[in-house]
Amino acid sequence: MLLKVQRSSAFLQNFPEIQPLAVYNRKRFFLMEILQMNTLKAGVRAPEFRLQNQADEPVSLSQFLGKKVLVYFYPKALTPGCTTQACGLRDSKSELDELNVIVLGISPDLPKKLAQFAEKKALNFTLLSDPEHQVAESFGVWGEKKFMGRTYDGIHRISFLVDENGVIEQVFDKFKTGEHHQMIVDYIRGKNG
């Protein structure tokens, strides 16, 4: 028996070109899981979102139209790798400002934890809370992970440079956390070069 896939699915709504008309009943959730970990590529419009920041205020991607936006996903605030990555971006803030780039860090952490992270590490950019991982799913960065022999679902450390028109210009998915900030700056300087 065939079932229609619900168009209300947050992920599939943003991408009508990949919405299947029907899937087998027993395969539906399997198909959805595969689609959700299909990381967005350069040239695709970035999904609009509205999330709470570290001050518990709403922030949306569309409010930054006209500027480049680095949307970077990280697993958990105040952990070693995420702290290294965030501090690198903090230390590169003047260069990123000069290149007209806004930084938005997204994790499943609640605003209170993000506020602690920002204060403890003197972070000078916006952190956003995605506790239900809907935005992570829409960008295709939520999926199965393995760590110390354990398998679980979580955020994959991937960054998206969104251009002034809201289109993904570049995807960064292979980097060391301590080199992430310089890779972003070098890429943009090379494009503007």
ZAMARGU-4260 file (C-alpha; in steps of 0.2 Angstrom, whole numbers, plus 5000, padded with zeros to 4 digits):
<rodrens>
0) 5000/5000/5000 | 5006/5018/4996 | 5005/5033/5007 | 5007/5051/5002 | 5021/5060/5011
5) 5015/5074/5021 | 5019/5091/5013 | 5019/5098/5031 | 5036/5090/5035 | 5047/5105/5039
10) 5062/5098/5029 | 5052/5093/5013 | 5042/5110/5013 | 5058/5119/5008 | 5063/5108/4994
15) 5048/5104/4983 | 5059/5097/4970 | 5064/5082/4980 | 5047/5079/4988 | 5042/5061/4983
20) 5024/5058/4978 | 5023/5042/4987 | 5033/5029/4997 | 5029/5012/5004 | 5022/5012/5021
25) 5036/5002/5029 | 5049/5013/5020 | 5043/5030/5024 | 5053/5034/5040 | 5068/5026/5032
30) 5067/5038/5017 | 5064/5053/5028 | 5079/5049/5038 | 5090/5048/5022 | 5083/5065/5016
35) 5086/5074/5033 | 5104/5070/5032 | 5106/5076/5014 | 5117/5091/5018 | 5112/5107/5008
40) 5124/5111/4994 | 5130/5127/4986 | 5118/5136/4975 | 5103/5131/4985 | 5093/5145/4994
45) 5096/5144/5013 | 5080/5139/5023 | 5073/5153/5032 | 5073/5151/5051 | 5069/5161/5067
50) 5077/5155/5083 | 5081/5163/5100 | 5098/5170/5103 | 5109/5169/5119 | 5098/5184/5126
55) 5082/5174/5122 | 5078/5186/5108 | 5071/5180/5091 | 5084/5181/5076 | 5079/5176/5058
60) 5091/5173/5044 | 5081/5185/5033 | 5085/5200/5044 | 5103/5199/5037 | 5099/5200/5018
65) 5112/5211/5010 | 5126/5204/5020 | 5135/5187/5019 | 5131/5176/5034 | 5141/5162/5041
70) 5129/5149/5048 | 5139/5137/5058 | 5132/5122/5066 | 5141/5115/5082 | 5136/5100/5093
75) 5137/5107/5111 | 5142/5123/5120 | 5156/5123/5132 | 5164/5107/5125 | 5182/5107/5119
80) 5180/5106/5100 | 5165/5118/5100 | 5175/5131/5111 | 5190/5130/5100 | 5179/5134/5085
85) 5170/5148/5093 | 5185/5156/5100 | 5193/5156/5083 | 5178/5165/5076 | 5179/5177/5090
90) 5197/5181/5087 | 5193/5184/5068 | 5179/5195/5071 | 5187/5211/5065 | 5192/5202/5049
95) 5175/5195/5046 | 5167/5212/5050 | 5179/5220/5036 | 5173/5206/5024 | 5154/5211/5029
100) 5151/5193/5036 | 5139/5190/5050 | 5142/5175/5061 | 5127/5164/5068 | 5132/5149/5078
105) 5118/5136/5080 | 5117/5121/5092 | 5103/5112/5102 | 5108/5121/5118 | 5095/5132/5126
110) 5097/5151/5127 | 5103/5151/5145 | 5117/5139/5141 | 5122/5149/5126 | 5122/5165/5137
115) 5135/5156/5149 | 5145/5150/5134 | 5146/5168/5126 | 5150/5176/5143 | 5163/5163/5149
120) 5172/5164/5132 | 5169/5182/5128 | 5160/5178/5111 | 5156/5193/5101 | 5144/5185/5089
125) 5126/5178/5089 | 5123/5160/5096 | 5106/5153/5092 | 5096/5139/5101 | 5089/5125/5090
130) 5083/5113/5104 | 5071/5103/5093 | 5084/5103/5079 | 5072/5108/5066 | 5084/5121/5058
135) 5098/5108/5059 | 5087/5096/5049 | 5082/5108/5036 | 5101/5111/5032 | 5104/5093/5033
140) 5116/5093/5047 | 5106/5082/5060 | 5109/5064/5059 | 5117/5048/5066 | 5134/5050/5074
145) 5146/5038/5083 | 5157/5043/5097 | 5167/5031/5109 | 5157/5016/5102 | 5140/5024/5105
150) 5128/5028/5091 | 5116/5043/5093 | 5108/5057/5083 | 5116/5074/5084 | 5123/5089/5074
155) 5137/5087/5062 | 5149/5101/5062 | 5146/5109/5046 | 5146/5128/5041 | 5137/5137/5027
160) 5142/5153/5019 | 5126/5162/5014 | 5127/5176/5001 | 5119/5193/5001 | 5103/5186/4992
165) 5101/5171/5004 | 5109/5158/4993 | 5122/5146/5000 | 5138/5151/4992 | 5150/5138/5000
170) 5148/5123/5012 | 5163/5119/5024 | 5162/5101/5030 | 5180/5095/5032 | 5190/5105/5044
175) 5199/5105/5061 | 5190/5116/5073 | 5206/5126/5076 | 5207/5130/5058 | 5189/5134/5054
180) 5190/5153/5056 | 5205/5155/5045 | 5197/5143/5031 | 5182/5155/5031 | 5192/5171/5030
185) 5204/5164/5017 | 5189/5158/5006 | 5181/5175/5006 | 5197/5184/5003 | 5201/5173/4989
190) 5183/5176/4981 | 5186/5195/4983 | 5204/5194/4978
</rodrens>
